[in-house]
Amino acid sequence: SDLASSLLFFIIEHMDNKNALACSYSTFEDYFGKSKMTIYRGIKVLEENGFLSVLKMGTSNVYLVNEDLAWTDSNDKKKFTKYDGKILVSKKENKDYIYRKQFDRFKALRKRENLK
């Protein structure tokens, strides 16, 4: 699908040098202006056709563009792998953080100007 290829190019554009990108659905929804279900279907197409692997990270996913994984554990357990990942977050889903930053600047200004 067109969305699937757009998603793949978006991930490739933003991935790190290990082909990994941590990104929430909300960021994709914001960027592409599509519903969560539409994004999900696009990601599924990429996954089913071997373009991507999808790892879970809390409520976000880590997308790996078609490459063999190098697991850090050398024995048979192989439970974890390490990535130097770039992380994309959307402004929309982080309103609390943005509000806090603005509030902190306002607080600093009040203190500097000696306002109550």
N, CA, C and O atoms as a GROMACS GRO file, in nm:
protein
  464
    1SER      N    1   0.084  -0.121   0.000
    1SER     CA    2   0.000   0.000   0.000
    1SER      C    3   0.087   0.126   0.000
    1SER      O    4   0.205   0.121   0.034
    2ASP      N    5   0.028   0.237  -0.039
    2ASP     CA    6   0.100   0.364  -0.037
    2ASP      C    7   0.143   0.402   0.103
    2ASP      O    8   0.255   0.449   0.124
    3LEU      N    9   0.052   0.382   0.200
    3LEU     CA   10   0.085   0.416   0.338
    3LEU      C   11   0.201   0.330   0.389
    3LEU      O   12   0.292   0.379   0.455
    4ALA      N   13   0.196   0.200   0.357
    4ALA     CA   14   0.304   0.110   0.402
    4ALA      C   15   0.439   0.159   0.351
    4ALA      O   16   0.536   0.164   0.428
    5SER      N   17   0.447   0.194   0.224
    5SER     CA   18   0.576   0.242   0.172
    5SER      C   19   0.615   0.376   0.234
    5SER      O   20   0.732   0.400   0.260
    6SER      N   21   0.517   0.463   0.258
    6SER     CA   22   0.546   0.590   0.326
    6SER      C   23   0.597   0.567   0.468
    6SER      O   24   0.691   0.632   0.512
    7LEU      N   25   0.535   0.473   0.538
    7LEU     CA   26   0.580   0.437   0.673
    7LEU      C   27   0.724   0.386   0.670
    7LEU      O   28   0.807   0.425   0.752
    8LEU      N   29   0.752   0.297   0.573
    8LEU     CA   30   0.888   0.242   0.562
    8LEU      C   31   0.990   0.353   0.537
    8LEU      O   32   1.095   0.356   0.601
    9PHE      N   33   0.960   0.443   0.444
    9PHE     CA   34   1.053   0.553   0.415
    9PHE      C   35   1.070   0.645   0.536
    9PHE      O   36   1.180   0.694   0.561
   10PHE      N   37   0.962   0.669   0.609
   10PHE     CA   38   0.968   0.750   0.731
   10PHE      C   39   1.062   0.686   0.834
   10PHE      O   40   1.147   0.753   0.892
   11ILE      N   41   1.046   0.554   0.854
   11ILE     CA   42   1.129   0.481   0.950
   11ILE      C   43   1.275   0.482   0.906
   11ILE      O   44   1.365   0.503   0.987
   12ILE      N   45   1.298   0.458   0.777
   12ILE     CA   46   1.435   0.459   0.724
   12ILE      C   47   1.499   0.597   0.742
   12ILE      O   48   1.617   0.608   0.777
   13GLU      N   49   1.421   0.701   0.718
   13GLU     CA   50   1.472   0.838   0.732
   13GLU      C   51   1.515   0.868   0.875
   13GLU      O   52   1.612   0.941   0.897
   14HIS      N   53   1.445   0.813   0.973
   14HIS     CA   54   1.469   0.848   1.113
   14HIS      C   55   1.544   0.742   1.194
   14HIS      O   56   1.578   0.766   1.310
   15MET      N   57   1.570   0.625   1.135
   15MET     CA   58   1.634   0.517   1.211
   15MET      C   59   1.780   0.550   1.244
   15MET      O   60   1.841   0.638   1.183
   16ASP      N   61   1.833   0.478   1.342
   16ASP     CA   62   1.974   0.497   1.379
   16ASP      C   63   2.064   0.412   1.288
   16ASP      O   64   2.016   0.351   1.193
   17ASN      N   65   2.193   0.409   1.320
   17ASN     CA   66   2.287   0.335   1.235
   17ASN      C   67   2.279   0.184   1.253
   17ASN      O   68   2.352   0.109   1.189
   18LYS      N   69   2.190   0.139   1.341
   18LYS     CA   70   2.166  -0.005   1.356
   18LYS      C   71   2.029  -0.043   1.297
   18LYS      O   72   1.977  -0.151   1.323
   19ASN      N   73   1.973   0.047   1.218
   19ASN     CA   74   1.844   0.025   1.152
   19ASN      C   75   1.724   0.020   1.247
   19ASN      O   76   1.622  -0.039   1.214
   20ALA      N   77   1.737   0.082   1.364
   20ALA     CA   78   1.630   0.078   1.464
   20ALA      C   79   1.570   0.217   1.487
   20ALA      O   80   1.640   0.318   1.484
   21LEU      N   81   1.439   0.218   1.511
   21LEU     CA   82   1.370   0.341   1.548
   21LEU      C   83   1.264   0.309   1.653
   21LEU      O   84   1.180   0.221   1.632
   22ALA      N   85   1.268   0.378   1.766
   22ALA     CA   86   1.163   0.367   1.867
   22ALA      C   87   1.063   0.478   1.838
   22ALA      O   88   1.100   0.595   1.828
   23CYS      N   89   0.936   0.442   1.826
   23CYS     CA   90   0.836   0.541   1.787
   23CYS      C   91   0.697   0.494   1.831
   23CYS      O   92   0.666   0.375   1.823
   24SER      N   93   0.614   0.587   1.877
   24SER     CA   94   0.479   0.551   1.918
   24SER      C   95   0.382   0.562   1.801
   24SER      O   96   0.409   0.630   1.702
   25TYR      N   97   0.270   0.493   1.812
   25TYR     CA   98   0.164   0.504   1.711
   25TYR      C   99   0.116   0.648   1.701
   25TYR      O  100   0.085   0.696   1.592
   26SER      N  101   0.109   0.716   1.815
   26SER     CA  102   0.061   0.854   1.818
   26SER      C  103   0.147   0.944   1.728
   26SER      O  104   0.095   1.034   1.662
   27THR      N  105   0.277   0.919   1.725
   27THR     CA  106   0.367   0.997   1.639
   27THR      C  107   0.334   0.972   1.493
   27THR      O  108   0.327   1.066   1.413
   28PHE      N  109   0.314   0.843   1.456
   28PHE     CA  110   0.275   0.810   1.319
   28PHE      C  111   0.140   0.873   1.283
   28PHE      O  112   0.123   0.929   1.175
   29GLU      N  113   0.044   0.863   1.377
   29GLU     CA  114  -0.090   0.920   1.354
   29GLU      C  115  -0.080   1.070   1.326
   29GLU      O  116  -0.141   1.122   1.233
   30ASP      N  117  -0.003   1.139   1.410
   30ASP     CA  118   0.020   1.283   1.394
   30ASP      C  119   0.083   1.315   1.260
   30ASP      O  120   0.035   1.403   1.188
   31TYR      N  121   0.189   1.244   1.227
   31TYR     CA  122   0.266   1.275   1.105
   31TYR      C  123   0.185   1.247   0.978
   31TYR      O  124   0.183   1.329   0.886
   32PHE      N  125   0.119   1.130   0.974
   32PHE     CA  126   0.048   1.091   0.853
   32PHE      C  127  -0.098   1.133   0.851
   32PHE      O  128  -0.164   1.123   0.747
   33GLY      N  129  -0.150   1.179   0.965
   33GLY     CA  130  -0.291   1.218   0.973
   33GLY      C  131  -0.384   1.100   0.949
   33GLY      O  132  -0.490   1.116   0.887
   34LYS      N  133  -0.346   0.983   0.997
   34LYS     CA  134  -0.425   0.861   0.979
   34LYS      C  135  -0.463   0.804   1.114
   34LYS      O  136  -0.404   0.839   1.216
   35SER      N  137  -0.563   0.714   1.116
   35SER     CA  138  -0.608   0.652   1.240
   35SER      C  139  -0.508   0.545   1.285
   35SER      O  140  -0.424   0.498   1.208
   36LYS      N  141  -0.519   0.510   1.412
   36LYS     CA  142  -0.432   0.407   1.469
   36LYS      C  143  -0.446   0.275   1.392
   36LYS      O  144  -0.347   0.208   1.365
   37MET      N  145  -0.570   0.240   1.356
   37MET     CA  146  -0.595   0.114   1.286
   37MET      C  147  -0.531   0.115   1.147
   37MET      O  148  -0.476   0.014   1.104
   38THR      N  149  -0.537   0.227   1.078
   38THR     CA  150  -0.477   0.240   0.945
   38THR      C  151  -0.324   0.227   0.955
   38THR      O  152  -0.262   0.158   0.873
   39ILE      N  153  -0.265   0.292   1.054
   39ILE     CA  154  -0.120   0.281   1.078
   39ILE      C  155  -0.085   0.135   1.108
   39ILE      O  156   0.011   0.080   1.054
   40TYR      N  157  -0.164   0.074   1.196
   40TYR     CA  158  -0.141  -0.066   1.235
   40TYR      C  159  -0.138  -0.157   1.112
   40TYR      O  160  -0.050  -0.242   1.098
   41ARG      N  161  -0.236  -0.138   1.023
   41ARG     CA  162  -0.242  -0.219   0.900
   41ARG      C  163  -0.120  -0.198   0.812
   41ARG      O  164  -0.067  -0.293   0.754
   42GLY      N  165  -0.075  -0.073   0.801
   42GLY     CA  166   0.045  -0.042   0.722
   42GLY      C  167   0.170  -0.109   0.778
   42GLY      O  168   0.250  -0.165   0.703
   43ILE      N  169   0.185  -0.103   0.910
   43ILE     CA  170   0.300  -0.166   0.977
   43ILE      C  171   0.293  -0.318   0.957
   43ILE      O  172   0.395  -0.383   0.932
   44LYS      N  173   0.172  -0.374   0.970
   44LYS     CA  174   0.151  -0.519   0.954
   44LYS      C  175   0.194  -0.565   0.813
   44LYS      O  176   0.259  -0.669   0.799
   45VAL      N  177   0.158  -0.489   0.711
   45VAL     CA  178   0.198  -0.520   0.573
   45VAL      C  179   0.351  -0.526   0.563
   45VAL      O  180   0.406  -0.619   0.503
   46LEU      N  181   0.418  -0.428   0.622
   46LEU     CA  182   0.565  -0.424   0.619
   46LEU      C  183   0.626  -0.542   0.693
   46LEU      O  184   0.723  -0.603   0.648
   47GLU      N  185   0.565  -0.575   0.808
   47GLU     CA  186   0.614  -0.686   0.890
   47GLU      C  187   0.594  -0.819   0.817
   47GLU      O  188   0.685  -0.901   0.810
   48GLU      N  189   0.475  -0.840   0.765
   48GLU     CA  190   0.442  -0.967   0.698
   48GLU      C  191   0.524  -0.988   0.571
   48GLU      O  192   0.545  -1.102   0.530
   49ASN      N  193   0.569  -0.880   0.508
   49ASN     CA  194   0.649  -0.892   0.386
   49ASN      C  195   0.799  -0.884   0.410
   49ASN      O  196   0.878  -0.873   0.316
   50GLY      N  197   0.838  -0.888   0.538
   50GLY     CA  198   0.980  -0.897   0.572
   50GLY      C  199   1.058  -0.767   0.565
   50GLY      O  200   1.181  -0.769   0.570
   51PHE      N  201   0.990  -0.653   0.554
   51PHE     CA  202   1.061  -0.526   0.552
   51PHE      C  203   1.102  -0.482   0.692
   51PHE      O  204   1.205  -0.416   0.710
   52LEU      N  205   1.020  -0.519   0.790
   52LEU     CA  206   1.041  -0.472   0.928
   52LEU      C  207   1.026  -0.586   1.027
   52LEU      O  208   0.954  -0.683   1.003
   53SER      N  209   1.095  -0.572   1.140
   53SER     CA  210   1.062  -0.649   1.259
   53SER      C  211   1.013  -0.547   1.361
   53SER      O  212   1.060  -0.434   1.362
   54VAL      N  213   0.918  -0.586   1.445
   54VAL     CA  214   0.862  -0.494   1.544
   54VAL      C  215   0.886  -0.549   1.683
   54VAL      O  216   0.845  -0.661   1.714
   55LEU      N  217   0.953  -0.471   1.767
   55LEU     CA  218   0.977  -0.507   1.907
   55LEU      C  219   0.893  -0.416   1.994
   55LEU      O  220   0.871  -0.300   1.960
   56LYS      N  221   0.846  -0.467   2.107
   56LYS     CA  222   0.766  -0.388   2.201
   56LYS      C  223   0.859  -0.313   2.296
   56LYS      O  224   0.963  -0.365   2.336
   57MET      N  225   0.820  -0.190   2.333
   57MET     CA  226   0.892  -0.113   2.434
   57MET      C  227   0.788  -0.035   2.512
   57MET      O  228   0.755   0.078   2.476
   58GLY      N  229   0.738  -0.094   2.620
   58GLY     CA  230   0.629  -0.030   2.694
   58GLY      C  231   0.509  -0.015   2.604
   58GLY      O  232   0.461  -0.113   2.547
   59THR      N  233   0.460   0.108   2.590
   59THR     CA  234   0.345   0.130   2.502
   59THR      C  235   0.388   0.172   2.362
   59THR      O  236   0.303   0.200   2.277
   60SER      N  237   0.519   0.176   2.338
   60SER     CA  238   0.570   0.208   2.205
   60SER      C  239   0.628   0.083   2.142
   60SER      O  240   0.633  -0.023   2.205
   61ASN      N  241   0.672   0.095   2.019
   61ASN     CA  242   0.740  -0.014   1.950
   61ASN      C  243   0.876   0.033   1.905
   61ASN      O  244   0.902   0.152   1.889
   62VAL      N  245   0.965  -0.064   1.883
   62VAL     CA  246   1.092  -0.038   1.819
   62VAL      C  247   1.085  -0.108   1.685
   62VAL      O  248   1.058  -0.228   1.679
   63TYR      N  249   1.108  -0.035   1.577
   63TYR     CA  250   1.100  -0.090   1.443
   63TYR      C  251   1.240  -0.115   1.392
   63TYR      O  252   1.325  -0.026   1.394
   64LEU      N  253   1.264  -0.237   1.346
   64LEU     CA  254   1.395  -0.274   1.292
   64LEU      C  255   1.379  -0.299   1.144
   64LEU      O  256   1.300  -0.384   1.102
   65VAL      N  257   1.454  -0.227   1.066
   65VAL     CA  258   1.449  -0.245   0.921
   65VAL      C  259   1.535  -0.366   0.885
   65VAL      O  260   1.655  -0.370   0.912
   66ASN      N  261   1.471  -0.463   0.823
   66ASN     CA  262   1.525  -0.590   0.776
   66ASN      C  263   1.676  -0.611   0.792
   66ASN      O  264   1.753  -0.585   0.700
   67GLU      N  265   1.717  -0.658   0.908
   67GLU     CA  266   1.857  -0.691   0.931
   67GLU      C  267   1.863  -0.795   1.041
   67GLU      O  268   1.778  -0.797   1.130
   68ASP      N  269   1.964  -0.884   1.036
   68ASP     CA  270   1.979  -0.984   1.142
   68ASP      C  271   2.010  -0.914   1.274
   68ASP      O  272   2.085  -0.817   1.278
   69LEU      N  273   1.950  -0.966   1.382
   69LEU     CA  274   1.973  -0.906   1.513
   69LEU      C  275   2.101  -0.961   1.576
   69LEU      O  276   2.129  -1.081   1.567
   70ALA      N  277   2.176  -0.874   1.638
   70ALA     CA  278   2.296  -0.915   1.712
   70ALA      C  279   2.261  -0.914   1.860
   70ALA      O  280   2.253  -0.808   1.922
   71TRP      N  281   2.239  -1.033   1.916
   71TRP     CA  282   2.199  -1.043   2.056
   71TRP      C  283   2.322  -1.031   2.145
   71TRP      O  284   2.428  -1.083   2.112
   72THR      N  285   2.306  -0.964   2.259
   72THR     CA  286   2.421  -0.939   2.347
   72THR      C  287   2.459  -1.061   2.429
   72THR      O  288   2.575  -1.076   2.467
   73ASP      N  289   2.364  -1.147   2.458
   73ASP     CA  290   2.391  -1.265   2.540
   73ASP      C  291   2.449  -1.376   2.452
   73ASP      O  292   2.386  -1.418   2.355
   74SER      N  293   2.569  -1.422   2.486
   74SER     CA  294   2.637  -1.517   2.397
   74SER      C  295   2.589  -1.662   2.415
   74SER      O  296   2.612  -1.745   2.328
   75ASN      N  297   2.521  -1.692   2.526
   75ASN     CA  298   2.474  -1.829   2.544
   75ASN      C  299   2.334  -1.847   2.484
   75ASN      O  300   2.288  -1.761   2.409
   76ASP      N  301   2.268  -1.957   2.516
   76ASP     CA  302   2.140  -1.989   2.453
   76ASP      C  303   2.022  -1.907   2.503
   76ASP      O  304   1.915  -1.912   2.443
   77LYS      N  305   2.039  -1.831   2.612
   77LYS     CA  306   1.924  -1.757   2.668
   77LYS      C  307   1.879  -1.645   2.574
   77LYS      O  308   1.759  -1.632   2.547
   78LYS      N  309   1.972  -1.567   2.524
   78LYS     CA  310   1.943  -1.462   2.425
   78LYS      C  311   1.812  -1.388   2.449
   78LYS      O  312   1.725  -1.383   2.361
   79LYS      N  313   1.796  -1.329   2.567
   79LYS     CA  314   1.671  -1.261   2.601
   79LYS      C  315   1.671  -1.113   2.563
   79LYS      O  316   1.564  -1.056   2.539
   80PHE      N  317   1.787  -1.052   2.557
   80PHE     CA  318   1.792  -0.907   2.537
   80PHE      C  319   1.890  -0.871   2.427
   80PHE      O  320   1.983  -0.946   2.398
   81THR      N  321   1.866  -0.757   2.366
   81THR     CA  322   1.961  -0.703   2.270
   81THR      C  323   1.977  -0.554   2.299
   81THR      O  324   1.888  -0.492   2.357
   82LYS      N  325   2.088  -0.498   2.259
   82LYS     CA  326   2.118  -0.358   2.288
   82LYS      C  327   2.114  -0.275   2.161
   82LYS      O  328   2.166  -0.316   2.058
   83TYR      N  329   2.052  -0.156   2.168
   83TYR     CA  330   2.049  -0.064   2.055
   83TYR      C  331   2.084   0.076   2.101
   83TYR      O  332   2.052   0.116   2.213
   84ASP      N  333   2.149   0.150   2.013
   84ASP     CA  334   2.163   0.293   2.032
   84ASP      C  335   2.051   0.353   1.948
   84ASP      O  336   2.070   0.375   1.829
   85GLY      N  337   1.936   0.379   2.007
   85GLY     CA  338   1.820   0.418   1.927
   85GLY      C  339   1.792   0.566   1.929
   85GLY      O  340   1.812   0.633   2.030
   86LYS      N  341   1.745   0.616   1.816
   86LYS     CA  342   1.689   0.751   1.812
   86LYS      C  343   1.543   0.737   1.854
   86LYS      O  344   1.478   0.639   1.819
   87ILE      N  345   1.494   0.832   1.929
   87ILE     CA  346   1.358   0.823   1.979
   87ILE      C  347   1.279   0.943   1.930
   87ILE      O  348   1.320   1.058   1.949
   88LEU      N  349   1.165   0.916   1.866
   88LEU     CA  350   1.076   1.023   1.820
   88LEU      C  351   0.953   1.026   1.908
   88LEU      O  352   0.890   0.923   1.932
   89VAL      N  353   0.919   1.145   1.956
   89VAL     CA  354   0.795   1.159   2.033
   89VAL      C  355   0.715   1.273   1.970
   89VAL      O  356   0.772   1.364   1.910
   90SER      N  357   0.583   1.267   1.984
   90SER     CA  358   0.502   1.375   1.928
   90SER      C  359   0.468   1.476   2.037
   90SER      O  360   0.452   1.440   2.154
   91LYS      N  361   0.457   1.600   1.997
   91LYS     CA  362   0.420   1.708   2.088
   91LYS      C  363   0.284   1.679   2.150
   91LYS      O  364   0.261   1.701   2.269
   92LYS      N  365   0.192   1.628   2.066
   92LYS     CA  366   0.054   1.602   2.107
   92LYS      C  367   0.047   1.507   2.227
   92LYS      O  368  -0.032   1.530   2.319
   93GLU      N  369   0.129   1.402   2.227
   93GLU     CA  370   0.120   1.304   2.336
   93GLU      C  371   0.207   1.341   2.455
   93GLU      O  372   0.213   1.266   2.552
   94ASN      N  373   0.274   1.456   2.450
   94ASN     CA  374   0.362   1.498   2.559
   94ASN      C  375   0.328   1.638   2.609
   94ASN      O  376   0.417   1.716   2.642
   95LYS      N  377   0.198   1.667   2.613
   95LYS     CA  378   0.153   1.800   2.656
   95LYS      C  379   0.199   1.832   2.798
   95LYS      O  380   0.236   1.945   2.828
   96ASP      N  381   0.197   1.732   2.886
   96ASP     CA  382   0.239   1.754   3.025
   96ASP      C  383   0.384   1.802   3.031
   96ASP      O  384   0.416   1.895   3.105
   97TYR      N  385   0.470   1.738   2.953
   97TYR     CA  386   0.612   1.775   2.950
   97TYR      C  387   0.629   1.919   2.899
   97TYR      O  388   0.703   1.997   2.957
   98ILE      N  389   0.560   1.952   2.792
   98ILE     CA  390   0.569   2.086   2.733
   98ILE      C  391   0.516   2.190   2.831
   98ILE      O  392   0.575   2.296   2.849
   99TYR      N  393   0.403   2.158   2.894
   99TYR     CA  394   0.345   2.248   2.995
   99TYR      C  395   0.443   2.271   3.110
   99TYR      O  396   0.462   2.385   3.153
  100ARG      N  397   0.505   2.164   3.159
  100ARG     CA  398   0.604   2.176   3.269
  100ARG      C  399   0.720   2.265   3.229
  100ARG      O  400   0.764   2.349   3.308
  101LYS      N  401   0.771   2.248   3.106
  101LYS     CA  402   0.884   2.329   3.061
  101LYS      C  403   0.844   2.477   3.059
  101LYS      O  404   0.922   2.563   3.102
  102GLN      N  405   0.723   2.507   3.010
  102GLN     CA  406   0.676   2.646   3.005
  102GLN      C  407   0.658   2.700   3.146
  102GLN      O  408   0.694   2.815   3.174
  103PHE      N  409   0.603   2.618   3.234
  103PHE     CA  410   0.580   2.659   3.372
  103PHE      C  411   0.714   2.687   3.442
  103PHE      O  412   0.725   2.783   3.518
  104ASP      N  413   0.814   2.602   3.417
  104ASP     CA  414   0.947   2.621   3.478
  104ASP      C  415   1.010   2.752   3.431
  104ASP      O  416   1.072   2.823   3.510
  105ARG      N  417   0.993   2.784   3.302
  105ARG     CA  418   1.048   2.911   3.250
  105ARG      C  419   0.976   3.030   3.314
  105ARG      O  420   1.039   3.131   3.348
  106PHE      N  421   0.845   3.018   3.330
  106PHE     CA  422   0.766   3.124   3.392
  106PHE      C  423   0.808   3.143   3.539
  106PHE      O  424   0.821   3.256   3.587
  107LYS      N  425   0.829   3.030   3.609
  107LYS     CA  426   0.873   3.034   3.748
  107LYS      C  427   1.008   3.104   3.760
  107LYS      O  428   1.029   3.186   3.850
  108ALA      N  429   1.101   3.070   3.670
  108ALA     CA  430   1.235   3.131   3.670
  108ALA      C  431   1.227   3.280   3.644
  108ALA      O  432   1.298   3.359   3.707
  109LEU      N  433   1.140   3.320   3.551
  109LEU     CA  434   1.120   3.460   3.519
  109LEU      C  435   1.066   3.536   3.641
  109LEU      O  436   1.116   3.643   3.676
  110ARG      N  437   0.964   3.479   3.706
  110ARG     CA  438   0.906   3.542   3.827
  110ARG      C  439   1.012   3.561   3.935
  110ARG      O  440   1.019   3.665   4.000
  111LYS      N  441   1.095   3.460   3.954
  111LYS     CA  442   1.200   3.466   4.056
  111LYS      C  443   1.302   3.575   4.020
  111LYS      O  444   1.342   3.655   4.105
  112ARG      N  445   1.343   3.577   3.893
  112ARG     CA  446   1.442   3.674   3.848
  112ARG      C  447   1.388   3.816   3.859
  112ARG      O  448   1.461   3.908   3.897
  113GLU      N  449   1.261   3.835   3.827
  113GLU     CA  450   1.199   3.968   3.831
  113GLU      C  451   1.143   4.000   3.970
  113GLU      O  452   1.084   4.106   3.993
  114ASN      N  453   1.163   3.905   4.062
  114ASN     CA  454   1.119   3.922   4.201
  114ASN      C  455   0.968   3.946   4.211
  114ASN      O  456   0.922   4.031   4.287
  115LEU      N  457   0.892   3.868   4.131
  115LEU     CA  458   0.746   3.878   4.133
  115LEU      C  459   0.688   3.770   4.222
  115LEU      O  460   0.749   3.664   4.239
  116LYS      N  461   0.573   3.795   4.280
  116LYS     CA  462   0.505   3.694   4.363
  116LYS      C  463   0.417   3.606   4.276
  116LYS      O  464   0.351   3.516   4.327
   0.00000   0.00000   0.00000
